[in-house]
């Protein structure tokens, strides 16, 4: 598409102006033959938002709606039943919040229903920038670690992925640039913690700053 625009318009012509004037397919002699009316765009987004239905429906399922990217994933909420035997994590985007406001609902619902119809209550919220401490089996094991080792378990939440309810974490003491950290990895050895973690939230055991611990200049203080 970019090559066609370069061949048909002066340098500096914006994509918007080119579309308004019309972009054409060219024959071997560079003559305009067919006006381009539809452009197929590829994306890595696995679960885009359905914005609205196409006016003229197609037999192709992927051509039924107008789509857009999810936008910022604002918060990951943990929901549990009363006995805490059932839990579910759900991510709410800024788009979700706008939709909730449109219908007079709370930004972040206090309760949802599981697939089985059981009511689950919000018990925790995780947002980008929050800090967590990661443990292996039981949170009390963190109290047995020295402060240096504790800092190796201290991570900042960088974001979320709706696909599989994944969470992305960066070690708080790591100074590498984001481009050098890669996508992240799961924890394979608690003695060698990754600089960046990318894993399903259900596979992670952690405690949260301001709820379970506080960070001071020279040490971490536990609140349990």
TORVO-129513 format. One line per field, with one value per residue (C-alpha): residue number from 1; residue in three letters; z, y, x. Coordinates in steps of 0.02 Angstrom, whole numbers. Each point is the difference from the previous one (the first is absolute). Example, Ala and Ser with C-alpha at 12.3 -4.5 7.8 and 13.67 -1.06 7.14 Angstrom:
resi <- (1;2)
resn <- (ALA;SER)
c3 <- (390;-33)
c2 <- (-225;172)
c1 <- (615;69)
END
This chain:
resi <- (1;2;3;4;5;6;7;8;9;10;11;12;13;14;15;16;17;18;19;20;21;22;23;24;25;26;27;28;29;30;31;32;33;34;35;36;37;38;39;40;41;42;43;44;45;46;47;48;49;50;51;52;53;54;55;56;57;58;59;60;61;62;63;64;65;66;67;68;69;70;71;72;73;74;75;76;77;78;79;80;81;82;83;84;85;86;87;88;89;90;91;92;93;94;95;96;97;98;99;100;101;102;103;104;105;106;107;108;109;110;111;112;113;114;115;116;117;118;119;120;121;122;123;124;125;126;127;128;129;130;131;132;133;134;135;136;137;138;139;140;141;142;143;144;145;146;147;148;149;150;151;152;153;154;155;156;157;158;159;160;161;162;163;164;165;166;167;168;169;170;171;172;173;174;175;176;177;178;179;180;181;182;183;184;185;186;187;188;189;190;191;192;193;194;195;196;197;198;199;200;201;202;203;204;205;206;207;208;209;210;211;212;213;214;215;216;217;218;219;220;221;222;223;224)
resn <- (UNK;UNK;UNK;UNK;UNK;UNK;UNK;UNK;UNK;UNK;UNK;UNK;UNK;UNK;UNK;UNK;UNK;UNK;UNK;UNK;UNK;UNK;UNK;UNK;UNK;UNK;UNK;UNK;UNK;UNK;UNK;UNK;UNK;UNK;UNK;UNK;UNK;UNK;UNK;UNK;UNK;UNK;UNK;UNK;UNK;UNK;UNK;UNK;UNK;UNK;UNK;UNK;UNK;UNK;UNK;UNK;UNK;UNK;UNK;UNK;UNK;UNK;UNK;UNK;UNK;UNK;UNK;UNK;UNK;UNK;UNK;UNK;UNK;UNK;UNK;UNK;UNK;UNK;UNK;UNK;UNK;UNK;UNK;UNK;UNK;UNK;UNK;UNK;UNK;UNK;UNK;UNK;UNK;UNK;UNK;UNK;UNK;UNK;UNK;UNK;UNK;UNK;UNK;UNK;UNK;UNK;UNK;UNK;UNK;UNK;UNK;UNK;UNK;UNK;UNK;UNK;UNK;UNK;UNK;UNK;UNK;UNK;UNK;UNK;UNK;UNK;UNK;UNK;UNK;UNK;UNK;UNK;UNK;UNK;UNK;UNK;UNK;UNK;UNK;UNK;UNK;UNK;UNK;UNK;UNK;UNK;UNK;UNK;UNK;UNK;UNK;UNK;UNK;UNK;UNK;UNK;UNK;UNK;UNK;UNK;UNK;UNK;UNK;UNK;UNK;UNK;UNK;UNK;UNK;UNK;UNK;UNK;UNK;UNK;UNK;UNK;UNK;UNK;UNK;UNK;UNK;UNK;UNK;UNK;UNK;UNK;UNK;UNK;UNK;UNK;UNK;UNK;UNK;UNK;UNK;UNK;UNK;UNK;UNK;UNK;UNK;UNK;UNK;UNK;UNK;UNK;UNK;UNK;UNK;UNK;UNK;UNK;UNK;UNK;UNK;UNK;UNK;UNK;UNK;UNK;UNK;UNK;UNK;UNK)
c3 <- (0;45;-168;-94;93;-42;-185;-9;114;36;145;167;-46;154;-1;40;-150;-113;53;-29;-176;-39;-12;-154;-55;-144;-154;-68;-86;165;-60;128;-26;156;150;165;108;139;94;105;155;99;187;141;115;38;77;-77;54;-106;-22;-112;-128;-186;-95;-138;77;-80;3;77;190;18;-112;107;113;11;120;106;118;182;63;174;113;158;142;37;131;104;38;126;67;183;53;-107;-84;-172;-71;-167;-69;-120;-91;-24;-136;-11;-137;122;128;-128;-47;183;27;-154;78;176;70;114;-86;73;51;178;-52;-152;-34;-43;-150;121;58;170;66;23;100;-38;125;-82;-135;-89;-103;-104;115;151;85;53;88;-75;102;-39;119;147;29;172;-87;-49;182;1;-143;24;-72;-150;-50;29;-126;-128;29;-13;-166;-79;-101;-180;-77;-40;-147;-20;-93;142;136;-7;107;-47;138;7;140;102;11;-186;-100;-175;-138;-47;-174;80;114;-136;26;170;65;134;163;-17;153;152;32;-170;-26;-177;-30;-87;31;-117;64;39;160;64;1;108;190;68;130;-36;62;124;36;50;14;1;-77;100;-42;63;23;-39;142;-3;55;38)
c2 <- (0;121;-33;37;165;50;-36;98;151;134;-27;46;-50;-71;-167;92;118;-146;-94;153;22;-185;-130;-112;-162;27;-104;-42;170;87;49;8;-146;-42;112;-83;-2;-120;-27;-155;40;-129;12;-100;40;-167;67;168;96;-10;183;-17;-115;26;84;-129;-169;-123;-189;6;0;115;130;19;139;152;-38;102;-37;-30;155;14;-148;97;-125;-185;-52;-157;-63;-137;-87;17;-157;50;-170;76;144;87;139;128;144;164;119;187;-41;-115;140;123;-127;-29;187;12;-121;73;-142;7;24;-165;-117;-65;-165;-113;-172;-154;-110;-110;149;19;178;53;153;111;-35;82;123;9;151;48;71;-105;-97;-182;-126;-174;-160;-185;-95;106;187;-28;-63;180;43;-121;89;137;172;-27;-158;85;135;-139;-51;179;40;145;-37;59;-54;-138;-107;-58;-155;-125;134;28;124;85;43;85;-27;162;6;-31;151;-75;84;-79;-48;-102;-99;-86;-70;-75;-178;-110;-41;-157;18;106;18;84;117;70;186;-2;-120;-38;-134;-45;82;-167;-70;141;10;175;131;183;160;105;-152;-134;98;174;57;112;71;-147;-141;-80;-13;-134;37;-179)
c1 <- (0;140;84;-162;-20;179;-30;-163;23;131;121;-76;-179;-83;-91;-163;19;44;-156;-109;69;-4;138;4;78;122;29;173;7;-42;-173;-141;-119;-100;-39;42;-157;48;163;34;102;97;22;79;-147;-83;-161;-43;-155;-156;-48;-153;-78;35;-142;12;34;119;-8;175;-9;151;-85;-156;64;111;143;119;144;-40;89;74;-39;-33;-17;0;-128;-6;-176;-41;-154;-46;93;152;-2;-31;100;6;107;-72;84;-93;57;-32;-126;-92;-6;-72;-132;-45;-20;-110;-123;11;104;151;168;61;-142;6;-73;-11;-71;101;-43;-96;-104;82;20;182;53;149;139;151;49;168;50;151;134;-51;140;-10;112;3;14;9;-114;-55;12;77;158;35;31;147;89;130;-32;114;-92;-167;42;28;-181;-67;-86;-94;-157;29;-164;-124;-52;-179;55;17;-11;187;93;164;125;169;125;5;190;28;60;-1;-98;-166;63;141;-115;-101;-174;36;-4;-75;91;103;114;-40;187;23;-147;-29;22;-167;-144;-145;-117;-180;-59;-65;177;68;5;27;-39;-40;81;-102;-110;127;162;77;164;116;171;101;-124;-167;-125;-134;-179;-52)
END
